[in-house]
Structures are given as structure tokens and as C-alpha cells.
């Protein structure tokens, strides 16, 4: 795992913890959406790197 994907996954974990700790439903939903976006970005980067490796 690259530094960038690792960082995005850590941010997703933090956003999920913040969502669980929040008492505001709207804020919690926003944090969960943010976590999902971070994980999606990490997956895209990982897939792109794997595709680049296969081409070599």
C-alpha cells in the first residue's frame, strides 16, 4: 500500500470515528459519506497502480 492510499484509509477511519461520536444525525451522515469517498479514492489509486504494474 502506498503512502497516499494509506493516508486516505486513515482519514476514512477518522471520519467514521467522528460519525459514531457525533450526536448530530446530519453531521454523522456527512462524515460517513466523507469516509466512503476517502475509501473510494484509495481504491481508485490502488487499481490504477495495479494496472500500471501489469503493463510493465
N, C-alpha and C positions, 0 to 999 in steps of 0.2 A: 504494500500500500504506500502510495506516495504521500509526501507531506501535505499536499493540498487536499487529497481525499480524506486523510486522517483528520485534518483540521475541520473539514466540513462535517464529518461524522461527530466530532467532539461538540461542535456548535449545535448540531441536531440534538445531541444528548442534553445539552444545557437548556435548549428551548423546551424539550419535553419535561425536564425537571421543573422549569419555571411554570409550565402549563399546569402541572399537577399541584404546584404550590399556590397557584392563583385562586382567589375566591371569586374573581370576576369571570363569568362564563365567556364573554366576548373576548377578553384578553387571553383566556385559556385556549379558545379555538384558534385565535391568531397565532399563538405560539406553536400550536400543533401543526398548523399549516406551514409555518416557517420551518419547523423541523422536517416536515415532509419535503419541502423544497430543497433544503440542505442535502438530505439523503439522495434526492433525485439528481442533484448536481454532481454529487460524489459518484453515483452510478454511471452517469454520462462520461465523466472524466475517465473512470476505470475502463469502461467499454472502449473508449477511443484509444486509450493506451494499449489495450489488448489487441485491438485491430491493427494498430501501428506495428506492434511486435510481430504479428502474423505475416505482415507484408515483407518483413526483412528476411 
